[in-house]
Amino acid sequence: MSTEQKPAAPAPGFPVDLGIVSDVETYLNRFVAFMEPVYALPIALWIIGTYCFPQFDAFPYLVITSATKRSGKTRLSELVGFTASNALPMTGLTGPTMFRLIDRDQPTIIFDEAERNNSEGASLLREVINTGYRRGQVIARTLGSNIANFKTYSPKVFVLIGDVYDTLRDRSIVVEMQRATPKERFVYEPVRAEGAVLRDRIKTQCEQQTERIDCDFKEHDGLIFLTDRDEEIWTPLFVLAGILCPHRLDELSRSAVDISTMKTAKSRKFSGKDLKKVEEKTADDEYARRLLRDLHQLIESNGKFISSVEAIEKLHALPTGPWRKFRGTGLTPHHMAQILERFDVRPKAIRGAHTRARTPGQTKLYKGYSRENVAKAVEKFLTGFEI
């Protein structure tokens, strides 16, 4: 069943900026390679929502996580910081500092290294976080002879390796990252300046559409395809989508279901030893894809086959290839066979004129790789990867 809402009439003199959502998505997709295509639209709407979150009864947290370092988590959090309302990147933030900042400034707080919040020592910080996704929640504190109530409701981003604790995950849209190459190189100042332009557009649009946002939120039909908690946190994004990109509500519904269902996966907590293993495996996978790609390029210009010995010589000769010092001593035929086996690429006995044959025209059996076998592996395993 379609999830499209009947859009209310726009306020006179304030046309809807129907390009703002796609422009924020394009901005994100240029500098971040998302693990799943479902992420860009909800994140763009979440960024826009940071400018009008007080109009909603609840607003989701954004969790940016991965199993390894160098997966684009910090880059994505920087892009969010460049475009979100009153962004405040923080590390080592205490509970009292946070609820005072929220009460005073209503910032979008971006927690880097949020693994620290999983410790029992962060109990007050957890208390603020657990309540701060809903409007009207406060933390009471004694100030002299008076009792003061500090607001905790604000947008928050958590950047970490592994998973946040269960109650925080329930309140969040969880974005999982993995190592990949983005479309464009990130240069801090120009990208920040682009974000500032988007930020001004978003702020203007949310101010102009304040009445419509209020009206559409009050009259929203609900999201019966989500659980109660997920319905609560996703509703603001659907309200904004109904105004800014109503033709994409069905797409957003699919994203909401997929992202919400991903949270049913078993929670992952990484020790230092676990992280090292995952890092080693990820690095090994990167080098494996690189080797398959380089071998494919070599064999395309070599003919139908290439011997293992000749392949090693040519791989070592690549000026920007990592193979001369791979594993300290350089790539060997044994290494190559071992790595390529995961792609179902194995050396075979091939009869032909070996380049190292002592007698011209001499033929013999030698180990090597066929162009057809390597090309099939590239098509199957390297689709979608830029290395």
URHUUR-V832087 format. One record per residue. N is the residue number from 1. RES is the residue in one small letter. SS is DSSP state (a for helix, b for strand, c for the rest). Layout:
# URHUUR-V832087
n={N,N}
res={RES,RES}
ss={SS,SS}
This chain:
# URHUUR-V832087
n={1,2,3,4,5,6,7,8,9,10,11,12,13,14,15,16,17,18,19,20,21,22,23,24,25,26,27,28,29,30,31,32,33,34,35,36,37,38,39,40,41,42,43,44,45,46,47,48,49,50,51,52,53,54,55,56,57,58,59,60,61,62,63,64,65,66,67,68,69,70,71,72,73,74,75,76,77,78,79,80,81,82,83,84,85,86,87,88,89,90,91,92,93,94,95,96,97,98,99,100,101,102,103,104,105,106,107,108,109,110,111,112,113,114,115,116,117,118,119,120,121,122,123,124,125,126,127,128,129,130,131,132,133,134,135,136,137,138,139,140,141,142,143,144,145,146,147,148,149,150,151,152,153,154,155,156,157,158,159,160,161,162,163,164,165,166,167,168,169,170,171,172,173,174,175,176,177,178,179,180,181,182,183,184,185,186,187,188,189,190,191,192,193,194,195,196,197,198,199,200,201,202,203,204,205,206,207,208,209,210,211,212,213,214,215,216,217,218,219,220,221,222,223,224,225,226,227,228,229,230,231,232,233,234,235,236,237,238,239,240,241,242,243,244,245,246,247,248,249,250,251,252,253,254,255,256,257,258,259,260,261,262,263,264,265,266,267,268,269,270,271,272,273,274,275,276,277,278,279,280,281,282,283,284,285,286,287,288,289,290,291,292,293,294,295,296,297,298,299,300,301,302,303,304,305,306,307,308,309,310,311,312,313,314,315,316,317,318,319,320,321,322,323,324,325,326,327,328,329,330,331,332,333,334,335,336,337,338,339,340,341,342,343,344,345,346,347,348,349,350,351,352,353,354,355,356,357,358,359,360,361,362,363,364,365,366,367,368,369,370,371,372,373,374,375,376,377,378,379,380,381,382,383,384,385,386,387}
res={m,s,t,e,q,k,p,a,a,p,a,p,g,f,p,v,d,l,g,i,v,s,d,v,e,t,y,l,n,r,f,v,a,f,m,e,p,v,y,a,l,p,i,a,l,w,i,i,g,t,y,c,f,p,q,f,d,a,f,p,y,l,v,i,t,s,a,t,k,r,s,g,k,t,r,l,s,e,l,v,g,f,t,a,s,n,a,l,p,m,t,g,l,t,g,p,t,m,f,r,l,i,d,r,d,q,p,t,i,i,f,d,e,a,e,r,n,n,s,e,g,a,s,l,l,r,e,v,i,n,t,g,y,r,r,g,q,v,i,a,r,t,l,g,s,n,i,a,n,f,k,t,y,s,p,k,v,f,v,l,i,g,d,v,y,d,t,l,r,d,r,s,i,v,v,e,m,q,r,a,t,p,k,e,r,f,v,y,e,p,v,r,a,e,g,a,v,l,r,d,r,i,k,t,q,c,e,q,q,t,e,r,i,d,c,d,f,k,e,h,d,g,l,i,f,l,t,d,r,d,e,e,i,w,t,p,l,f,v,l,a,g,i,l,c,p,h,r,l,d,e,l,s,r,s,a,v,d,i,s,t,m,k,t,a,k,s,r,k,f,s,g,k,d,l,k,k,v,e,e,k,t,a,d,d,e,y,a,r,r,l,l,r,d,l,h,q,l,i,e,s,n,g,k,f,i,s,s,v,e,a,i,e,k,l,h,a,l,p,t,g,p,w,r,k,f,r,g,t,g,l,t,p,h,h,m,a,q,i,l,e,r,f,d,v,r,p,k,a,i,r,g,a,h,t,r,a,r,t,p,g,q,t,k,l,y,k,g,y,s,r,e,n,v,a,k,a,v,e,k,f,l,t,g,f,e,i}
ss={c,c,c,c,c,c,c,c,c,c,c,c,c,c,c,c,c,c,c,a,a,a,a,a,a,a,a,a,a,a,a,c,c,c,c,c,c,c,a,a,a,a,a,a,a,a,a,a,a,c,c,c,a,a,a,c,c,b,c,c,b,b,b,b,b,b,c,c,c,c,c,c,a,a,a,a,a,a,a,a,a,a,a,c,c,c,b,b,b,b,c,c,c,c,a,a,a,a,a,a,a,a,a,a,a,c,c,b,b,b,b,c,c,a,a,a,a,a,c,a,a,a,a,a,a,a,a,a,a,a,a,c,c,b,c,c,c,b,b,b,b,b,b,c,c,b,b,b,b,b,b,c,c,c,c,b,b,b,b,b,b,c,c,c,c,a,a,a,a,a,c,b,b,b,b,b,b,c,c,c,c,c,c,c,c,c,c,a,a,a,a,a,a,a,a,a,a,a,a,a,a,a,a,a,a,a,a,a,c,a,a,a,a,a,a,a,a,a,c,c,c,c,c,c,c,c,c,a,a,a,a,a,a,a,a,a,a,a,a,a,a,a,a,a,c,a,a,a,a,a,a,a,a,a,a,a,a,a,a,a,a,a,c,c,c,c,c,c,c,c,c,a,a,a,a,a,a,a,a,a,a,a,a,a,a,a,a,a,a,a,a,a,a,a,a,a,a,a,a,a,c,c,c,c,b,b,b,a,a,a,a,a,a,a,a,a,a,c,c,c,c,c,c,c,c,a,a,a,c,c,c,c,a,a,a,a,a,a,a,a,a,a,a,c,c,c,c,b,b,b,b,b,b,c,c,c,c,c,c,c,c,c,b,b,b,b,b,b,b,b,a,a,a,a,a,a,a,a,a,a,a,c,c,c,c,c,c}
